Amino acid sequence: MASEPDIFSELDQFDRKILAALAEDGRLSITDLAARVGLSKTPCQLRFKRLISEGYIEGFKAVLNPSKMQLDHIAFVEVKLSDTREDALKSFNDAIKKISEVEECHMIAGRFDYLLKIRTRDIGRYRRVLGERISTLPHVANTSTNVAMETIKEGWDKFGSSLS
């Protein structure tokens, strides 16, 4: 029986350390990053640029606090489409990307076609987003909503043990 390939097999321990350090703090200077991973500045910078050019690092962004912005209401919406041919999927995909309240959108293999994570201020605002924007998207046949009562864990956990 063949073992499952390591998705990071082409990365060495320094590449993994760089990715883990940047996932924890994307604002690290090259000097601080080099010190943290045990390299001198120039090799660290070369590896950093390579990781970007090879697509391991897609960009940098600020992690915002939704509570501070009064965006505490989270709903997960199951969306069933009336048509799942390629043109219909593309039409839905293009339209869903334009709704700012949609934090995540995943195509699902199961009893519905998409799972959306919607973040709004309150249930009233969510209801308007659902009724006026999501339900009117191309090919939406029906939706089902699950409201989060409490968030226990959110976000990718800095690769967990994948980079160890």
ABEGO torsion letter per residue (X at the ends): XBBBBBAAAABBAAAAAAAAAAAABAABBAAAAAAAAGBBAAAAAAAAAAAAAAGABAEBBBBBBAAAAGBABBBBBBBBBABABAAAAAAAAAAAAABAABABBBBBBEABABBBBBBBABAAAAAAAAAAAAAABBGBABBBBBBBABBABBEBBGGEAAAX
